Amino acid sequence: MASDEGRRVVHEVMTRQRAEIGAIVARMPAHRRAGLVEALTAVTDAGGEPRWSARDETPERARDRAEVD
């Protein structure tokens, strides 16, 4: 089990990472974005990673949800 400090660091890193990736993806043409999302979703699924959206506060919250957007 991670410590409170460890969870805080992971949350901070993931938040920054999502922001950077979001900025890059926002510069992509819309038709390319759809393909990227599909490919990344396939990689995430194959790796057994929990799905979650930017609206979620933590991956754990999304993992517990029955439906992820």
N, C-alpha and C positions, 0 to 999 in steps of 0.2 A: 504494500500500500504506500502510495506517495505521501510525502509530508505536505502540509499546507503550503509551505514555500515552494516545493516542487510542483504542486498543482498550479500555483500562481505563475510560475515561470513558464510552464507548458501553455497555460492559457494566454499569456502575453505573447509568446512566440507564435502560437497558432493565429492569434488575432492579427498580428503584423503580417504573417504569411498570407492570410486571406486577403488583406488589404492590398498587398503587392500583386498578388495573382489577379485580383479583381481589376486593378488598374491596367494590367497588361491585357486581360481579356476584353476590357471595355474599348481598347484601341483596335480590336480585331473587327473585321467586317461581320455583320450579323450571321451570314450564311456559314462562315467559318466557326463562329462561336458554338452553333448547334452541334457541329461535328466534334468539337473539342469536348463539350459537356458529355456527349454520348461516349466518347473514348475514355474520358477520365472516370465516368461512372462505371464502365466495364472494368477498369483497372482496380477501382476501389472495391467493387463487388468481388472480384477474383482474389483480392488480398484479404477479404474478410473484414474490411474496415467499416465502421458504422457510417451511415449516411446522415448528413445534416446540412441545413441551409444556413446562410449568414444570419438569419433571424434567430437561430438557436443560440443560447448562451454557452453551452458546453456540448461536446460530443456525447457525453453520458446522457444528457437530456434527450437527444435525438435517438440514441440507441434504444431508449425505453419507449419511444413512440411507435405506434403500430404503422403509421403512414408518415413518410418523410417527403417534403416537397423539394 
